[in-house]
Amino acid sequence: MKKICLIILVCIGIQNSIAQSDDALIRETLTKYIDGSTGGQPALLKEAFHPDLNLYYVKNNAVATWSGIAYIADTKEGKPTGEKGKSLSVDYEKNAAVAKVEISHPNSPTPYIDYFMLLKTNGTWTIIHKMFTKKTAEK
């Protein structure tokens, strides 16, 4: 009986460590995005983004698309933007995740909110989709 309880506890511990490592790996990918976009490091964006990623947003009340390739090209090496970013939330199951990040600029009172979809392949989490908008002004 003691052996069975020990085996169950070990299995639960392994499962928890896997879950914690996935959370850490997702946040690591988000940090690559944040550091890449705010710190002028396009190589980090290439690591974080899937090559076919597009960014979606609303412009003139219509859905607009910006290719990930163009976004990375617009990120100038060694030219930080002055923005700060932070992860707000992460939710995942097995090999699929969603995440929310806030990016704020010192010259703008309204930060951006980024929503991401990520997939895990070969032990690596990759951002496959990004939507963004301006945060609603607090009342």
Secondary structure, 3 states (H helix, E strand, C coil): CHHHHHHHHHHHHHHHHHHHHHHHHHHHHHHHHHHHHHCCCHHHHHHHECCCCEEEEEECCEEEEEEHHHHHHHCCCCCCCCCEEEEEEEEEECCEEEEEEEEECCCCCCCEEEEEEEEEECCEEEEEEEEEEECCCCC
